[in-house]
Amino acid sequence: MVSGSPPFIRYNVLNLPDTIQFTAGHQNYYTYDASGNKLEVQNITSRNILNLPQDTITRLVSSTKLTTDYCGDAIYQNDTLKEVLTPEGYWQNGLYYYYLKDHQGSTREVLRQDNTVMEYSDYYPDGIRFESSTSNSAALPYRYNGKELEAMNGLNEYDYGARRRETGIPVWKTMDPLAEKYYGMSPYAYCAGNPINRIDPDGREWKEKEDEKIAEQLQQQIASRDKFLAKQETSINSKIEKIENNTKLSAEKKTQQIAKQQGTLEDVQAQRTLLSNLDKGITQLGDSKTSYTFNTVEAETTATLSSMSDGTIVINNYGTTGNRGHETTHAIQYDNGQIKFNPLGSNNTLMQNPIGLEIQAYATEYSITNGVVPSSDARYPRTVFDITPQWLYELKDPNTGIYIYRPENYK
């Protein structure tokens, strides 16, 4: 802070700072959209050292102004394009710069497109930089956790979106918007006091780093499988077109062959829809007010959902792509209100249309694994449409031999 004195901060209806006035007279003004996304920052720097009262906002007369506008990925300063953000770094003055990040998402190095190191930083787990070097003062505003560092006028805070945190000590400036979920800890604590194993993407909900990694891996597996199915869909459509244009085939033959290809096409399209829903659902879980964590269990243990004392939903799974997709589908169903936990306190769940929800989960498992699902006494499913109540009723628990999904056994 300037001169070691705390600033006077005025907050808007979203509990975000719209004005920061420093004791020495400098001021920062902020504009947001209705969702709280930062649109503009005006940094007003007093040309003279002042001693302003800290209970009111006083407009400066003799000052310089730096205006930063955030237009999507384009960032302007005083109406001049400063840089364009990219997935891997940014573009500036005709050159591309790339970030090398660590497991916390913190930028450790900035590389220019010719492999010149423009800046490097080392951090303690709580985000304090203990070693750094730069050959470009504008190289990197995005540092710890990949968040923007606001240093103008001596502010020195990271902007996480919902809240800001100090650079010198690992605490938030304002209370946790979801503080009611964590009664046992300070609403100003960062990552519940464990920044080594946890991250806080937006200042609201801390998450386990391993959970983020698993979710990303699952989405990558979804993308890979969907890419394969997309090629299949294109190939089938091409075959249908060739059949339609084949003048040597009778109308009856054409109808039969097109119907066969159409059935395969519908199977592929249904799988792609299930994968798309899973992918969107994983993103939805990441944005949810409920915390989720993945837990790998042994084969002898039932893979299911459970709830921790703090309300975190545990996605118990066997660690395989298929079963992880299956149980994550149930987590999405829970997030959508289709599943509710037993009010008596056990880890069992009460479901609306439980068989239908299980079919959806197994169909998703089928889609992401190219047809690999548990063995049933019924015919092995050749398409995603073969995963029916009859198929489900013939699934046995390998440890007990019980048909677990039959109405008399399924709870």
Secondary structure, DSSP 4 states (H G I P E B T S, - for coil): -GGGPPPEEEE-TTS-EEEEE-TTS-EEEEEE-TT--EEEEEEEEESS-----TTS----SSEEEEEEEEETTEEEETTEEEEEEETTEEEETTEEEEEEE-TTS-EEEEEETTS-EEEEEEE-TTS-EEEEEES-TTS-SB-GGGPEEE-GGG--EEE-SS-EEESSSSBBSS--TTGGG-TTS-TTBSGGG-TTTEE-SSSS--EEHHHHHHHHHHHHHHHHHHHHHHHHHHHHHHHHHHHHH-TTS-HHHHHHHHHHHHHHHHHHHHHHHHHHHHHHHHHHHHHSSS-EEEEE--TTSPP-EEE-TTSPEEEEE-SSHHHHHHHHHHHHHHHTTSEEE-TTS-S-EEESSHHHHHHHHHHHHHHHTTS----BSSPPPSSGGG--HHHHHTBB-TTT--BTTSTTT--
